[in-house]
Amino acid sequence: MSKLTGKNVVILGATGGVGAAIVRRAIAENARTLAVARRRGLLEQLARDVPKLEILALDACAEGAPSRVFDAMVPDLLVVCGGARPPTAPLHELTWTQFAVNWESDVRMSFEFCKAALNTPLPPGSTVILISSGAALGGSPISGGYAAAKRTQMFIANYGQKESDRLQLGIRFVALAPSMIMPDTDLGRLAIDGYAKYLGVSPDSLVRGMKSPQSPHDVADAVSELFPASTSWTGSAFTVAHDGIAAVGRNDQDRV
């Protein structure tokens, strides 16, 4: 029997490429699954494609969003996957509003839901997974504050784990960073087009020069593997590549 069978799984940002892959994996493993996203039309289409899926149209950054989500379903596994599209221009061409867009979405969503997980609190044994990015470790010079925002998600997971341990809540907090750009997602195509323009090459040639990237299904597999808390996976920050999961290196882990 799957580890997710009979569990409550909530995915924020469920209509994106990675979010939808996690939704499909949870349903396939017989979890009661709630998909949350801003755009009702995309949610309804996802629900038509995925039987037994429950949906909630909601901006997860809105005031009171965690309460509305937890009223609809108290998660055993909460996956924070949503966020804003980052800019695709170098630093000197951005306004502050463009630079900060991922701080007001990705970071705020992670902060509000981790805070609510601790304050509610979620049941012992629950797991919160924040979908970060390899940019958090390697940088992303044409994405404004995106890399730093995704790094901050790692800090938030680490801080959440420290508070869960201190308060003896038994909640696991994890940040999971896909290592490479995924050309088969909307965000990945945006990044490929942006970097191709920045470097003066074609998008196709840029993709051909990439090592094998992980797929959204690889990320969904990693989410499933990291649930529930397991002594085989220690720490609060991990990367996922096409060949599996790795803990963030000791030096990086010490900093987050």
Summary of the structure (lengths in Angstrom):
residues: 256
radius of gyration: 17.4
end to end distance: 34.2
largest distance: 53.1
contacts: 889
relative contact order: 0.14
helix: 45%
strand: 16%
